[in-house]
Amino acid sequence: MDLQKYGPWTVIAGGSEGVGAEFAVQLAEQGMNLVLLARKPEPLQATAETCRAHGVEVRTLSVDLLAEDAFDRIRELTDDLVVGLFIYNAGANTYGHEFVTGDLDRFQAVIDLNITAQLKLVQHFGALMRERRRGGILLAGSLSGFLGSAQISVYSAVKAFCRIFAEGLWLEMQDHNVDVLELVLGLTRTPAMDRAGLKMDTPGLQISEPRDVAAQGLANLANGPVVVVKQFEAAAEKNSGHNRAELLLAARASARKLLPPPTE
């Protein structure tokens, strides 16, 4: 980690558990000060204490990124800091349902968490990095964004948006010495996946571990605009193919073995 370029502070949205917590711990091990943002105070404080044990400063904020005052609260906590790295890891799917019978407000929340809140924070911290002519932005993407999926059609769509956005942002920031990376995750063993009820013990299922995922992301900050977690590279390439109907039907058959029954 180049602390001269990316330091002395990193802000991690979604930094309390899973991959976000691993980003935090690995950065702390390298001497990076941290601002951790997450909804749940208990895992947030636990991760903060683990990071402080490495001798770095850690600020925390228990915040719902969809709250009206979220952006103002984040600025109050960070405006006096030089933030050289911003990580947005807060885009888990919060609502799975067939679209035409679903709740539009809940779909909107998926869009706002993955797009609206992310764009606002990226613009804020990215503008400061552009002005200083150094820094990095890491956005957690998803293999879901390469192929539409039943029950999570909106989530898949917003993840596709985020990948294309990251590519454009990467181009815009190249001349300003600011690195942009979308790290595309596949199925990862996180508390969020457990809460979603996924059948993680399905035979033959490929699952990555949060520590490995975070390490790949940090190691590839300068290798944007898009890096797929290594064990899912072949799946991303396959899901970018042209026979969309065949790919969609095959993916749905696989997903039915993994997902809980659909919500009526």
Secondary structure, DSSP 8 states (H G I E B T S, - for coil): --HHHH-SEEEEET-SSHHHHHHHHHHHHTT-EEEEEES-HHHHHHHHHHHHTTT--EEEEE--TTSTTHHHHHHHHHTTS-EEEEEE----------GGGS-HHHHHHHHIIIIIHHHHHHHHHHHHHHHHT-EEEEEEEEGGGGS--TT-HHHHHHHHHHHHHHHHHHHHHGGGTEEEEEEEE-SB--HHHHHTT--TT-TT---B-HHHHHHHHHHTGGG-SEEE-GGGHHHHHHTTSS-HHHHHHHHHHHHHHHS-----
